[in-house]
Amino acid sequence: MLSAGQGSRLLPLTQNQPKCLLPINDRSILEWQLNALALNDINDVTVVTGFYAEEVENLIASRDFGKQKVRTLYNPFFAVADNAGSCYVAREEMTDEFLVINGDTLFEPELAARALNQRNHSITVTIDRKNTYDGDDMKVCLEGDQLIRIGKALPLDVVDAESIGFLMFNGEGGALFKEAIVNLLRGEHGLKSWYLRAIDALAVKKVVGIASIEGFAWQEVDFMDDLSRAKALSHKWGGHSR
């Protein structure tokens, strides 16, 4: 889980805590995510920390996660690198089958179940569709069930869907992704790159598929208005608990 960022667009709420610890009703974003994963038997979780890492560490130490094992991994480059740096720091955790989840995406447990049942490629990007897309959406271009481009700057006339920040890897996917992350960081603007630029580079190899979760609830938390929407959604999930 990529949870190293501050979330500067949510200041002053993130002045002294990372975005992943923002409260959404009765628990933090991180706790909602961990709960949704636990309900899908995802019980080995590494949280990549950075900004106010000790606050995340303290929360995890204070909670009983049952059979779910949750540990942290500190990204010392969080202040100078984007989330590709977090993936690089966590590359030794990327073995066998694993997920990469953005630390600011709130999702219902049933969404995770739906995505996990669609792992038909070495790399699977979970997508949703809507009528219009804006400049902040991580847009994707598809050919059937293959992802062929991903990025925020894709021309709108080629956009088919958006990534929700929930990726799944198996088989050769992990090794391909780690190699792509290293290559990305070696580039001129690597430190300031999103990890999905590595996925975009891999898409030409025809190893990136999609899992559609249309109809299931999720919310990326980037702006103040997103917090209100996230709180409204999570009210409906109150009965979902490990």
N, C-alpha and C positions, 0 to 999 in steps of 0.2 A: 504494500500500500504506500503510495507516494504522498507523504504528509509533511514534507519539509518546509513548505511555503508559509509566508506570513499572511498573504491575502491583503495586500496593501489597498485594494479597492474597497475594502470593508473597514478601513480606519474610520473612527478611533476604536472600533470593537476589537481590532487585532493589534492594538498597540502593545499589549503585554501578553499575548497568547497567539498561538498559530491558528490558522483558519480551521483546521480539523477539530479544534476544541470548542468552537462556537456552539453554544447551547441551542438545540432545536427542541423546544418544549422541555421534556424531562431528562434529556441526555444529549451528549455532544454528537457532532457529525460522525466522529470516529466510532463512538459506541453504537450508533445506529448501523454503521457499516459492519462492525464486528458481529453484531447480533444477527444481521441478515445472512452473513456468511456462516455463522454457527448453525443456523436453522437449515442450512444446506450442507452440513457436515464438512465444512471447510474449517479445520481445527488447527492448522499450523500457519500462523500469520506473522509476517515481519512488517513492521511499520517503519518506514524510512523517515527519520526526523531531521530537523534543522533549526528553524526559528523557534526559540524558547523550547528546545528539546527536552529540558528537564521537566517542563509541565506535562508533556506527553508521558514521559517516564514515570512521573509521580501518579498520574491517573491510572496507568496500567498496573503499577505496583499496588494501588489501593483497591483494585477490583478483583472479584472472583469470577473468572471466565469459565469455570467448570473444566470440561475436558479440552477446551480450546486453549492452545498454547500461543501466547502473544508476546513477542519480544520486539525490541527497538533496535534500529541500526542508524547510527548518526552519520549524516552527510555533512562533512566539514566545508563543503563548497557551496552550500545552499545560498549564500549571499551573493555569489558571483556567477553561479551557473543556474540554468533552467532545469526542468525535470529530467532531461537526458543525463544530467550529472547524478541524480538520485538513482537512475537505472544502472549507471556505471558502478556506483558504490555498492549496489545490491546484486551485482552480476553473479557472485558466488552462490547466492540463494536461488538462482534460476536453474534448477535441475529438474529433470523428469517433467511432470506436468505442473504448471503453476499459472497463477493469474497476475496481472498487473492492473491495479485499480487506482484511479485518481483519488486523492484524499479529500476532494471537495464534491464528490458525487454521492448524493443520497439516493438510495434505491430500495424498493420493497423486496422482501425475501422471494416472492414469486417471480420477480424479474430475474434474479440470480438463477433460480431453478430453470427458468425458460432458457436462459443463455447457456447454462452448463449442459443442457440436453442437445445443444447444437454444435458441439465441438467436432466438426467434420474436416478440419484443415489443421496443418501444423501451427498456423497462427490464425486466430479468429478474433475479429473486431466486432464488438456488440454495437448495433446501430438502431436508430429510430428514424422515423420519417415524419415530416410535417409539411404544411403547405408552403411556408416561406422560411428562408434562412437569413441570418444576419452575419455581420463581420466577425463576431466572436464565436460563432459555431465552428466546431471542428468537422468540416464538411467532407463527404466522401463521394467518389465516383465509382460506379459498379458496372460489371459485365456479368449478368446472371448472379451467381452466388460468390463471385470473385470480386475482391476489392482491387481496383487498379490505380486509384489516387486517393490521397487523404491530405487535408491541409485547410487552414482557415482562409487562404487566399484563392481557392479554386473559383473559377468563373461560375456564376450562378446557373448558367445555361447547361452546365455539365454535372451539376450536383444532383445526387439521387437520395441522399440521406445524411445523417450526422452521427459521429461517434459519440458514445456516452462516457467514454473513459473506463471501459471494463473489457480487458483483453485476456485471451486464454491461449496458452501455449502447450504443445505436446510434440512428441517425436523430435524431428530435427528443428522445430520452431525455436526452441530456446537457444540453441547454438547459433542459428542464423541471426536471431535478434541481438545476442550479445556481440557478435562480430559487427553487426550493423551499427550498434551503439558506439563501439570503439572507433569505427571508421568515421562516424558522424562527429565525434568529439575531436578527432584529428583535423577536421576541416576548419576553414577560416573562422566561421561563426559558430563552431560547435558548442562552446560553453553556453551560448544564449539560445540553444535550440530546444524545442520540445522533442520528447522521445518519439513522437509519432512521425517525425521526419525520417527516422530510421525505418518505420513501417512503410512509409511512402517509397523509400528506396527498395524495400523488399517486394513491394507489390508487383514489380515487373517480373519477378521470378515465379509468379503464379502460385505462391504458397500462402497467400493471405485470403481467408474467407470471411464470411460475415455470419453473425447471429442476430436475427431481427427480434426485437422485443416490443414491437408495436402493440399498444393497448395496455402496457404495464407502466407503473408510475415511477418516475425518477426526477431528480432536480439537481442540476449543477449549481453550486453556491458561489457566485462571483460578486454579486452586487446586493445592495440593501433590499431591493425588491425580491431577489431570490430567497432571502431569508424568510420573508412572509409566505412565499409559495411553499417553501420547504416545511414550515411549521404547519401549514394547512394540510399538506400531504401526510405528515407524520401523525397527525391527529387520527387519521384513518387506520394507522398501523399500530395503534396503542395496544391491541390484543396480541400482537406478534412479540413474543418474548421467549428467550431460550429457557 
